Amino acid sequence: MTDRRISDLDVAAKAALCSGADLWHTVALPEHGIPAIAVADGPHGLRRTVDSSDAFESAPATCFPTAAALGSTWDPELVREVGAAIAQEALAQGVAVVLGPGVNIKRSPLCGRNFEYLSEDPLHAGRLAAALVDGLQGSGVGASLKHFAANNQETDRHRVSAEVDERTLREIYLPAFEHVVTTARPWTVMCAYNRVNGTYASEHHELLTEILRDEWGFDGVVVSDWGAVHDRVAALRAGLDLEMPPNRGVSDAAVVAAVADGTLDEAVLDQAVARVLTLVDRAAAAPPAPVIDEDAQHALARRVAADGIVLLRNDDVLPLTDRPGLRVGVVGPFATQPRYQGVGSSKVNPTKVDVPLDELVAALPQATVRHAAGCPADGEPDAELVAAAVAVAADSDVVVAYLGLPDTAEAEGYDRTHIDLPAAQPALLAAIAAAAPDVPVVAVLANGSAVRTGPWEQHVAAIVECWLGGQAGGGAVADVLTGAVDPSGRLAETIPLRLEDVPSTPMFPGEEGRVRYGEGVLVGYRGFDAADREVGYPFGHGLSYTTFAYSDLAVTPDGDGVRVAVTIANTGARAGREVVQVYVGSTSAVVVRPPRELRDFAKIALAPGESRRVEFRLGPRAFAHWSVSQHRWVVEPGTAVIAVGPSSRDLPLQTSVAVPGATPLRVPLGGSATLREWMADPAGVAALRRFLVDRVGSDAILDDGRISYGLGGFPISALAAFLGLGVPAAEFDKLALDI
Ligand code: BGC
């Protein structure tokens, strides 16, 4: 069918199909029975523009928690529900493809778009993104996995070259994409704006074709990020099927000309057309538009936002118990002007927005709640505002301070330069602490990426990190503050003590058009752990109102992997959920390995006193590294430490195992292999002995400790020259071939 349709099209029509009709639609060719399909942002709610010529005005839709909050849920099942709920709205609004999720790794807390990304860890990001894609596509709406690849900053995002080595790309920046593509099979993948090692992602054949399609089996459409195409013909050749938005005929003309003069093989164009038509067919099979229950969607948004809230610290002040006479002082600008989503292409026009103060009042019906902003959302300290807030605080039993970053601090299009709250907020906390030292303060944070807490922590008794929790975030905070919901969010990004401690900081955001990923695989907690550096709050951390105990770790061989079993008990008096995290640290003779890496996790609910055995299976990839000499995953022999616990820095149970399924490493021998490498290879050393006896009359140098120890690092051919053996390098190469 697709083939017949393609053979009916002339080159101009084919070229037209490979770019949009407008900002949000593909081209329709009614005379060929090909309808247009609509796409819309993404990723945490629908942004269906009202008028195709205007990128910004959009129809109301539920604003779900941003990816920063979704990531903190560590709950793929819940994220799947979000995907399915967004899909319902997409179907209702006639949208075939939602432009998300984003799985770029949070390389630096400064990235202005971190709120749209899930994690600093690729396994974690991949799991949650795959769930979102499943939720969308299981309901008949396509996903667009973005931004492929190495789009980890906003500074100069349209041009900058991410200079990232092969191993780092494979171990850190690609696995989330790989996992989603191979398990959830997204209908589309969106290429990034930036260059990767000098080549625009939109023209990157290795990324778009060799890795994405040939290795991972991607069978969908590669769409450009909006305006990411610079050379349409080169992009087509690299594997980019659909250019969005259309370049008003310029690209089409270039494609037609390239086919005419033979510089573009028409078969390449046909293949892109076939993929676009498959996408159109997938969209045509969508179920009918449902009726949306906005209240139910809002309720889901609230449940998810609550589960994404991370209780960083709690000095016995939370949860708040409602009672007559309880005096709650509410300060902070975001109590009445909630910050719940980020700025840029992901900005949803919400169906309604919870006001945090109102929600807290409703959740504490017997208490007296009074509010004074204390400072503006974005601006300098104001003495009058501070005085009013201090007066409220001094007359309270507990203060809840709604703080965070204003819209201007972080956005798509630019990066932050620091990780502090606006100065007026710590100043407000200090003033309250000075005037009312006995009143505990709960800091509630709304921000899209990490802010450091160190400079003001001494003024507060609890810190509740809510991220940008979507339109129902205000209600969700009330749920957690009052204990209606037990906090079960865990950090998906390290909260550093100082920006300078972050492994990527010296190289971020690059210079002269390049950003060097010099920290290599030591991104996020991998780098903090490798440097044994103190952090504010570690990756994986988050408190509950109950307590959990870990016991009975058992690791047993299982084919090419291992089975890990552990018992978790709820040792407190309340029901709660724990995120059980499994980390692996493998030794390596060849490469630097991070001390530990997240290899699996599970979120489990336990009633008070309940305990459960939780099992995991770790396959070969849990132990592998990417070898740049062999261009493949390699499992090295050695030992691995398997550690289980509630955060990357709290791992009460650990055990060492022999790495399963390892294949002994064979260093390729030859003239440039060192004497030590020859000696380490039993077949190699035997052959070398025979050769030396034949060729120079003796193999004694191999047994001369001084030579083999001191000169063992010499390539064998250089050693032969050095010792004047008179053997050319080529003879060692030949010898190696014969082994
Ligand atoms: C963003 C994408 C978004 C697209 C369409 C681009 O600027 O990078 O994430 O999907 O615009 O709005």
Residues whose N, C-alpha, C, O or C-beta is under 5 A from the ligand:
A	BS01	BGC	D41 L99 D225 W226 S345
